[in-house]
Amino acid sequence: MKFTRKIKKLIIGFVAVVSLATCAAGFTRPASATDNVSDNYHADQLDLNVKSAIAIDSHTGQLLYGKNVNQALPIASMTKLVTVYLTLQAIKQKKISWVTTVKPSAAIVKVANNSDYSNVPLKKGHSYTIKQLYEATLIESANGAAMCLAQAVAGSQTAFVKQMRHQLRNLKISDAQIYTVCGLPNGNLGKDAYPGVSKNAENKMSAKDMAIVGQNLLNDFPDVLDTTKIAHLDFIDGKKKTKMTNSDWMLKGLQQYDPSLKVDGLKTGTTDAAGACFISTIKRNNARIITVVMGAKHRDGSDPSRFVQTKKLMNYIFSKYGPITFTKGQAIKGITTTKVKDGKQTSIGVGMQNNTEVWDPIDGKKLSTALLNKEVEAPVNKGQVVNYYTFKSGSEKLISLSQSDEMRLGAQALQSTGKVNFLVRFWRWLFGG
């Protein structure tokens, strides 16, 4: 009788344990992109003469530097990257094509021929291809061209602004203020001004959120770099040829080019309220970084301050960090396996989910790697992401835009294992193993 009661207690206990395990099944997943990143990250190590700045890895989002990264500021023509994203998305979805033609409205023509703004001169009644307008938007930062892209995709400026807001919310950017598709102050668009808001209203985002836009653009549409790296191109309208010069002066052939910093994008922005802004990107070895500077000095059209500050930021990154390359499926020394709960195999091999670069601080401290979870739940399929790697330099955790507590990179299963049956699980529970 005592033995029977003991078995009953064991069974009841086992059921309770199984129930708890079922509720907690699975593994901890990475934090979402809504995580709050601190305003400053190593900002005391570099004195930048800008209102805000950030540097990240374009693939992982690893945070490398931050100054006032959450401060919402006018973004001016950096806005055009959102317009370009939606244009490329519409092309991918076959809503428009590169050869789709657009005739600008009277309001767009008026903006496009205002010499106070960056533009190519669009003419009433003329037709322009999406390819022409796209190139003019990215290279010349042409405001009228960006407005034409919006007209082609959404039918009106207001409708496109609503699409922009929706897209930003999809990127977990909830506090952006967007009123125009090109970045000009609202009142500068005349009849195409966004209704119900001040004529002085300008698009605003934080450096962190601008970096997220750049990261998603590069990851989803990497071919955008084929255009952003062009220093000069002609805009042809019938017999008229307008020479376009990229507003990114760090490109080869332009006045701020530095052969040690081969920038290939992305976009400048300038208004009185914004000052001089620049979101840039550069590839180093297998790694690519994105930098954003906002609110740099802008005495006049010849002021190179935003590029000077960007160079300072890039040189800081490359002197303070060294990229370590991990290949897809690579098992990291010291953590080549993970335990499997209720698996036919009690442990399986794990390796890196993707080809990845991790920026190791050059601080004399050891870079260490660990798995986020002690065990994973069976069954497991080969190639399935079953755990996450975390990283430390000494005692300092590496962090990212979406994971402000610790950066997590996927660990995939290098082999499969099924789940053992009830009797085996019970036996293991009773006697271990």
Backbone torsions as a table, in degrees:
resi	resn	phi	psi	omega
1	MET	NA	-43.3	178.5
2	LYS	-60.9	-40.5	-179.4
3	PHE	-64.0	-41.1	-179.7
4	THR	-63.0	-44.1	178.7
5	ARG	-62.3	-37.7	179.4
6	LYS	-63.3	-43.3	179.5
7	ILE	-63.7	-41.2	179.0
8	LYS	-60.9	-44.0	178.7
9	LYS	-62.1	-40.5	179.2
10	LEU	-62.5	-42.3	-178.9
11	ILE	-65.5	-44.3	178.8
12	ILE	-61.8	-42.9	178.2
13	GLY	-63.4	-39.6	179.8
14	PHE	-63.8	-44.1	179.0
15	VAL	-60.4	-41.8	179.6
16	ALA	-63.2	-44.0	179.6
17	VAL	-62.6	-44.5	179.6
18	VAL	-61.0	-41.1	-179.6
19	SER	-62.1	-44.8	178.8
20	LEU	-64.2	-40.4	-179.4
21	ALA	-65.7	-36.2	179.3
22	THR	-65.1	-40.9	179.3
23	CYS	-64.6	-32.6	-176.5
24	ALA	-100.3	12.5	-175.7
25	ALA	-57.9	154.5	179.9
26	GLY	96.2	-157.9	-178.8
27	PHE	-145.0	162.0	-179.6
28	THR	-66.1	131.2	-179.0
29	ARG	-100.9	163.0	-179.6
30	PRO	-62.4	153.0	175.6
31	ALA	-65.9	157.5	-177.4
32	SER	-83.0	172.9	-178.3
33	ALA	-71.2	0.8	179.0
34	THR	-89.4	-1.4	178.0
35	ASP	-55.9	145.7	178.8
36	ASN	-89.1	121.7	174.7
37	VAL	-90.9	138.5	177.9
38	SER	-58.9	150.2	-177.6
39	ASP	-57.6	-34.7	-175.2
40	ASN	-130.0	139.6	178.9
41	TYR	-139.4	107.0	-176.6
42	HIS	59.3	23.8	-179.9
43	ALA	-64.9	-24.1	179.9
44	ASP	-75.4	-10.1	-178.5
45	GLN	-89.5	-12.0	-177.6
46	LEU	-147.3	123.7	-179.1
47	ASP	-94.9	99.8	178.6
48	LEU	-99.3	135.7	-179.8
49	ASN	-89.4	64.7	179.1
50	VAL	-143.1	164.3	178.3
51	LYS	-74.8	-38.8	177.9
52	SER	-151.9	158.3	-179.1
53	ALA	-161.6	157.5	177.2
54	ILE	-155.6	153.1	172.3
55	ALA	-138.5	132.2	-179.2
56	ILE	-139.4	162.6	166.4
57	ASP	-80.4	132.9	-172.6
58	SER	-69.4	-25.5	-176.9
59	HIS	-88.2	-53.7	-174.6
60	THR	-89.4	-19.3	-173.7
61	GLY	78.5	10.1	180.0
62	GLN	-54.2	129.6	-179.1
63	LEU	-82.9	124.5	-177.1
64	LEU	-110.1	-25.5	179.0
65	TYR	-164.0	146.6	176.0
66	GLY	-154.7	133.2	173.8
67	LYS	-132.0	116.5	-179.8
68	ASN	49.5	46.4	-169.2
69	VAL	-68.8	-20.5	-178.0
70	ASN	-98.1	1.5	-177.4
71	GLN	-78.0	119.6	178.9
72	ALA	-74.2	125.5	-178.3
73	LEU	-137.7	159.2	176.2
74	PRO	-60.5	136.8	-177.0
75	ILE	-107.0	-9.0	176.9
76	ALA	50.2	-132.7	-172.4
77	SER	-76.2	-3.9	169.8
78	MET	-61.8	-19.9	173.2
79	THR	-49.2	-36.6	-172.1
80	LYS	-61.1	-18.2	176.5
81	LEU	-68.7	-32.7	175.5
82	VAL	-70.0	-41.4	177.6
83	THR	-60.8	-43.3	178.9
84	VAL	-65.9	-40.7	178.7
85	TYR	-57.2	-48.4	-179.1
86	LEU	-67.3	-32.2	176.2
87	THR	-65.7	-47.8	179.0
88	LEU	-63.9	-35.5	176.7
89	GLN	-64.9	-41.8	178.6
90	ALA	-64.9	-36.3	176.7
91	ILE	-66.6	-44.9	178.9
92	LYS	-59.9	-37.4	-179.8
93	GLN	-83.9	3.0	177.1
94	LYS	63.8	26.0	173.8
95	LYS	-76.9	-31.4	173.7
96	ILE	-139.9	172.8	175.6
97	SER	-135.2	173.0	179.8
98	TRP	-61.9	-26.3	-177.2
99	VAL	-98.4	1.1	173.1
100	THR	-57.7	136.8	-179.2
101	THR	-106.9	150.6	-177.7
102	VAL	-132.3	136.9	170.6
103	LYS	-105.3	120.3	-176.4
104	PRO	-67.0	145.2	175.6
105	SER	-71.3	168.8	179.4
106	ALA	-61.2	-38.6	179.7
107	ALA	-65.3	-39.3	178.9
108	ILE	-67.6	-42.7	179.0
109	VAL	-58.0	-40.1	-179.9
110	LYS	-63.6	-43.4	177.8
111	VAL	-65.6	-43.9	-174.1
112	ALA	-65.8	-20.4	-179.0
113	ASN	-108.1	14.3	175.4
114	ASN	-87.3	114.5	-174.8
115	SER	-70.9	-9.0	176.8
116	ASP	-77.5	-15.1	-177.6
117	TYR	-111.5	158.7	171.8
118	SER	-69.6	129.0	-173.0
119	ASN	-162.3	163.9	155.2
120	VAL	-115.0	141.9	-172.9
121	PRO	-76.6	101.9	176.9
122	LEU	-84.0	146.6	-175.8
123	LYS	-114.7	142.9	178.1
124	LYS	-62.3	133.5	178.9
125	GLY	85.8	-13.3	178.2
126	HIS	-82.8	152.1	177.9
127	SER	-109.4	141.3	-179.0
128	TYR	-131.9	141.5	179.6
129	THR	-80.2	158.1	175.8
130	ILE	-58.0	-38.6	-179.9
131	LYS	-61.2	-46.1	177.5
132	GLN	-58.6	-47.4	-176.0
133	LEU	-68.0	-37.9	177.7
134	TYR	-62.3	-47.1	179.2
135	GLU	-64.0	-42.3	179.6
136	ALA	-65.4	-35.7	179.5
137	THR	-65.0	-43.9	-175.7
138	LEU	-82.8	-35.6	-174.2
139	ILE	-88.6	-55.6	-177.2
140	GLU	-88.0	-8.0	-173.2
141	SER	57.2	41.5	-174.6
142	ALA	-72.4	119.2	-176.5
143	ASN	-69.5	-44.3	178.5
144	GLY	-61.9	-38.1	178.8
145	ALA	-63.5	-42.7	178.0
146	ALA	-62.4	-39.3	178.3
147	MET	-65.6	-34.9	176.5
148	CYS	-66.1	-39.2	176.4
149	LEU	-60.3	-42.9	178.8
150	ALA	-62.0	-41.6	178.9
151	GLN	-61.6	-41.3	-178.7
152	ALA	-67.6	-38.2	-175.4
153	VAL	-80.2	-42.8	-170.6
154	ALA	-117.9	-11.7	178.9
155	GLY	94.7	-24.0	178.8
156	SER	-158.6	162.7	179.4
157	GLN	-65.6	-43.2	-178.7
158	THR	-62.6	-44.1	179.7
159	ALA	-63.1	-38.1	-179.9
160	PHE	-70.1	-39.0	176.5
161	VAL	-57.5	-41.0	178.2
162	LYS	-63.8	-37.0	175.5
163	GLN	-65.0	-40.0	178.3
164	MET	-60.7	-45.9	179.8
165	ARG	-61.7	-41.3	179.5
166	HIS	-64.4	-43.2	179.7
167	GLN	-62.6	-41.8	178.8
168	LEU	-64.4	-37.8	176.0
169	ARG	-63.7	-36.1	176.6
170	ASN	-63.1	-28.4	177.6
171	LEU	-87.4	10.5	179.6
172	LYS	68.4	26.4	174.6
173	ILE	-102.7	106.3	-170.0
174	SER	-103.4	-14.0	-172.4
175	ASP	-113.6	15.7	178.5
176	ALA	-69.3	144.3	173.4
177	GLN	-111.7	111.0	-175.4
178	ILE	-124.6	125.4	-179.4
179	TYR	-127.2	-27.2	-179.0
180	THR	-130.9	154.8	-175.6
181	VAL	-84.9	-13.4	-175.1
182	CYS	-111.9	-18.2	179.3
183	GLY	103.7	-7.0	174.7
184	LEU	-68.0	154.7	171.9
185	PRO	-56.6	149.0	-172.4
186	ASN	-53.5	-44.7	-176.5
187	GLY	-67.1	-16.6	-179.2
188	ASN	-74.4	-9.5	-177.6
189	LEU	-93.6	2.7	177.0
190	GLY	59.6	-125.0	-178.2
191	LYS	-66.2	-18.1	179.4
192	ASP	-92.3	10.0	176.8
193	ALA	-62.4	147.4	179.3
194	TYR	-68.4	128.9	-173.0
195	PRO	-70.9	145.6	170.7
196	GLY	82.8	7.0	177.8
197	VAL	-129.1	164.3	-176.4
198	SER	-61.4	149.6	176.4
199	LYS	-67.8	-18.4	179.5
200	ASN	-90.2	-2.4	-178.5
201	ALA	-62.8	134.0	178.6
202	GLU	-126.7	153.9	175.8
203	ASN	-64.9	135.2	179.5
204	LYS	-134.1	139.1	172.1
205	MET	-150.6	167.4	175.8
206	SER	-89.6	164.2	176.1
207	ALA	-61.1	-38.4	178.5
208	LYS	-60.4	-47.4	-177.7
209	ASP	-69.2	-33.9	176.3
210	MET	-65.1	-36.5	176.5
211	ALA	-65.5	-37.3	177.1
212	ILE	-63.2	-41.3	176.7
213	VAL	-59.5	-48.8	179.8
214	GLY	-61.7	-41.0	179.8
215	GLN	-61.6	-45.7	-179.5
216	ASN	-69.5	-36.6	177.2
217	LEU	-62.1	-46.3	-178.6
218	LEU	-68.8	-37.6	-179.3
219	ASN	-73.5	-37.1	-177.4
220	ASP	-87.3	-32.2	-176.7
221	PHE	-137.1	67.0	-176.3
222	PRO	-61.1	-21.6	179.9
223	ASP	-67.4	-9.1	177.3
224	VAL	-59.1	-26.4	-179.8
225	LEU	-67.2	-23.9	177.6
226	ASP	-62.4	-25.6	179.7
227	THR	-98.8	-42.4	-176.1
228	THR	-65.3	-19.1	-179.5
229	LYS	-88.0	-2.0	-179.5
230	ILE	-79.5	123.6	-179.2
231	ALA	-81.4	-41.1	-177.7
232	HIS	-136.0	142.7	175.6
233	LEU	-159.2	146.1	177.8
234	ASP	-89.2	136.1	171.4
235	PHE	-99.7	117.0	-173.2
236	ILE	-106.8	123.1	178.7
237	ASP	-126.9	95.6	-175.1
238	GLY	63.9	-122.2	179.3
239	LYS	-90.6	-6.7	-177.9
240	LYS	-91.4	136.3	-179.7
241	LYS	-121.3	123.5	177.2
242	THR	-111.4	122.6	-179.2
243	LYS	-78.8	121.8	178.6
244	MET	-99.3	137.2	175.6
245	THR	-122.7	129.1	-177.3
246	ASN	-63.1	137.0	178.7
247	SER	-75.8	-7.9	174.9
248	ASP	-86.3	95.9	-174.7
249	TRP	-74.2	-2.1	178.8
250	MET	-86.4	-1.6	177.5
251	LEU	-74.7	153.5	179.5
252	LYS	-58.9	131.5	-179.5
253	GLY	97.6	-8.0	179.5
254	LEU	-111.2	167.8	-163.1
255	GLN	-68.2	-19.0	179.2
256	GLN	-108.0	17.6	179.7
257	TYR	-64.9	135.4	176.5
258	ASP	-129.7	115.6	-176.4
259	PRO	-60.7	-18.4	177.7
260	SER	-86.5	-8.3	179.6
261	LEU	-131.5	83.7	-173.5
262	LYS	-85.8	77.8	178.6
263	VAL	-68.0	140.0	177.5
264	ASP	-127.7	21.3	176.7
265	GLY	166.9	175.9	15.7
266	LEU	-126.6	-59.6	-170.7
267	LYS	-158.7	138.4	173.0
268	THR	-94.0	172.7	174.1
269	GLY	-159.8	136.9	-178.7
270	THR	-148.0	125.4	163.4
271	THR	-144.1	171.1	178.4
272	ASP	-59.4	-41.2	-177.9
273	ALA	-74.9	-35.8	-176.0
274	ALA	-80.3	-25.6	-168.8
275	GLY	70.7	-149.1	179.7
276	ALA	-102.7	125.9	-178.2
277	CYS	-123.7	157.8	179.7
278	PHE	-161.6	121.8	167.8
279	ILE	-104.8	122.9	-174.3
280	SER	-127.7	167.4	175.9
281	THR	-147.6	148.6	-178.5
282	ILE	-149.6	141.6	177.8
283	LYS	-101.6	134.1	177.4
284	ARG	-131.7	116.4	-172.1
285	ASN	57.4	-122.7	178.7
286	ASN	-95.1	-2.8	-173.8
287	ALA	-100.7	154.0	176.8
288	ARG	-132.2	132.6	176.6
289	ILE	-113.7	157.8	173.3
290	ILE	-121.0	133.0	173.8
291	THR	-122.5	150.1	174.8
292	VAL	-133.5	129.3	169.0
293	VAL	-123.0	137.4	-177.9
294	MET	-133.0	140.5	177.0
295	GLY	73.9	33.2	172.6
296	ALA	-74.8	166.2	179.3
297	LYS	-62.4	149.5	176.1
298	HIS	-149.5	80.1	-179.0
299	ARG	-68.5	-39.9	178.4
300	ASP	-163.0	-174.7	-175.9
301	GLY	-67.3	-10.4	179.4
302	SER	-101.4	2.3	-176.7
303	ASP	-73.8	120.3	-177.8
304	PRO	-93.4	14.8	-168.9
305	SER	-52.6	-44.2	-176.1
306	ARG	-62.5	-32.5	179.7
307	PHE	-78.3	-36.2	175.7
308	VAL	-61.1	-45.0	-180.0
309	GLN	-68.4	-36.6	177.2
310	THR	-63.9	-42.1	177.7
311	LYS	-61.3	-43.0	177.6
312	LYS	-58.9	-42.6	-179.1
313	LEU	-67.0	-44.8	179.9
314	MET	-64.7	-43.9	179.5
315	ASN	-63.5	-35.7	175.5
316	TYR	-62.0	-48.3	-178.9
317	ILE	-58.3	-47.4	-175.2
318	PHE	-73.7	-18.2	176.1
319	SER	-91.0	-22.3	-175.3
320	LYS	-103.2	-12.0	-178.3
321	TYR	-135.7	151.0	172.2
322	GLY	-127.7	125.0	-179.0
323	PRO	-73.8	132.7	174.8
324	ILE	-108.3	126.7	-176.5
325	THR	-94.1	129.2	172.1
326	PHE	-115.2	136.3	179.8
327	THR	-97.3	155.5	-179.9
328	LYS	-57.2	128.4	179.8
329	GLY	85.3	-3.7	-178.5
330	GLN	-66.9	128.3	174.8
331	ALA	-85.7	129.9	-177.2
332	ILE	-87.4	129.3	-176.4
333	LYS	-52.9	130.5	177.4
334	GLY	94.1	-19.8	178.4
335	ILE	-138.7	59.8	-175.6
336	THR	-86.0	-11.3	-178.9
337	THR	-134.8	162.2	171.9
338	THR	-134.7	145.2	178.5
339	LYS	-69.3	149.6	179.7
340	VAL	-121.6	120.2	178.4
341	LYS	-77.5	126.1	176.9
342	ASP	63.0	25.8	177.9
343	GLY	-90.9	154.0	173.6
344	LYS	-61.8	-34.8	168.6
345	GLN	-103.0	134.6	-176.5
346	THR	-78.7	-10.8	174.0
347	SER	-152.5	154.6	178.9
348	ILE	-136.6	158.5	176.2
349	GLY	-75.6	145.3	177.4
350	VAL	-131.3	153.4	178.1
351	GLY	-149.8	173.8	-176.2
352	MET	-62.2	137.8	-178.6
353	GLN	-66.8	-42.0	-175.2
354	ASN	-136.7	166.5	166.9
355	ASN	-63.6	125.3	-169.5
356	THR	-146.2	147.3	171.2
357	GLU	-114.1	133.9	173.9
358	VAL	-115.6	129.1	-178.6
359	TRP	-87.2	112.6	-177.5
360	ASP	-90.8	118.7	177.0
361	PRO	-58.6	133.3	177.4
362	ILE	-86.6	82.9	-173.6
363	ASP	-132.3	11.0	-179.9
364	GLY	76.4	2.8	179.9
365	LYS	-102.7	150.5	-177.2
366	LYS	-75.2	134.5	172.5
367	LEU	-84.8	120.1	-179.2
368	SER	-115.8	152.3	-178.2
369	THR	-126.9	144.1	177.6
370	ALA	-143.3	164.6	173.6
371	LEU	-94.0	141.0	-176.1
372	LEU	-65.5	-41.3	-175.3
373	ASN	-113.3	144.8	-177.7
374	LYS	-72.7	-29.4	179.4
375	GLU	-152.3	163.1	178.9
376	VAL	-122.7	163.7	-174.4
377	GLU	-95.9	132.3	173.6
378	ALA	-76.4	155.0	0.4
379	PRO	-80.1	161.3	-179.3
380	VAL	-131.7	134.1	175.8
381	ASN	-102.7	144.4	177.5
382	LYS	-58.2	133.5	-179.1
383	GLY	90.4	-10.5	179.6
384	GLN	-73.5	138.6	174.1
385	VAL	-75.1	115.3	-174.1
386	VAL	-115.5	-13.6	-177.9
387	ASN	-157.5	-177.8	-178.9
388	TYR	-138.0	138.2	174.3
389	TYR	-84.2	140.5	170.7
390	THR	-121.6	161.0	-172.3
391	PHE	-137.0	145.2	175.1
392	LYS	-135.3	143.6	167.1
393	SER	-107.6	105.6	-169.0
394	GLY	64.6	-120.7	178.4
395	SER	-100.3	-3.5	-176.7
396	GLU	-89.8	124.5	178.6
397	LYS	-75.3	139.4	170.7
398	LEU	-77.8	139.1	-175.9
399	ILE	-126.7	168.0	-179.9
400	SER	-137.0	174.4	178.5
401	LEU	-58.7	-40.5	-175.0
402	SER	-94.3	-9.4	-178.9
403	GLN	-136.0	86.4	-173.0
404	SER	-77.9	-11.1	177.3
405	ASP	-90.2	-39.3	175.9
406	GLU	-168.7	137.0	179.1
407	MET	-72.1	136.0	-178.6
408	ARG	-126.4	127.2	178.3
409	LEU	-117.7	138.9	-173.2
410	GLY	-61.8	137.6	172.9
411	ALA	-111.5	119.1	-178.1
412	GLN	-96.2	152.0	176.8
413	ALA	-72.7	132.7	179.0
414	LEU	-92.7	-2.2	176.2
415	GLN	-156.1	166.0	-179.4
416	SER	-101.5	157.2	170.8
417	THR	-154.3	138.9	178.0
418	GLY	-85.0	-179.6	179.6
419	LYS	-101.7	134.7	-179.7
420	VAL	-72.3	160.5	-177.8
421	ASN	-78.0	176.5	-174.9
422	PHE	-59.0	-42.3	-176.2
423	LEU	-65.4	-40.3	179.4
424	VAL	-67.3	-41.5	178.3
425	ARG	-61.6	-40.5	178.7
426	PHE	-64.4	-42.9	179.8
427	TRP	-61.8	-45.1	179.4
428	ARG	-63.2	-36.7	-179.7
429	TRP	-66.7	-38.1	-178.9
430	LEU	-71.8	-43.6	-168.2
431	PHE	-119.2	-0.5	-179.5
432	GLY	81.8	174.0	178.8
433	GLY	98.9	NA	NA
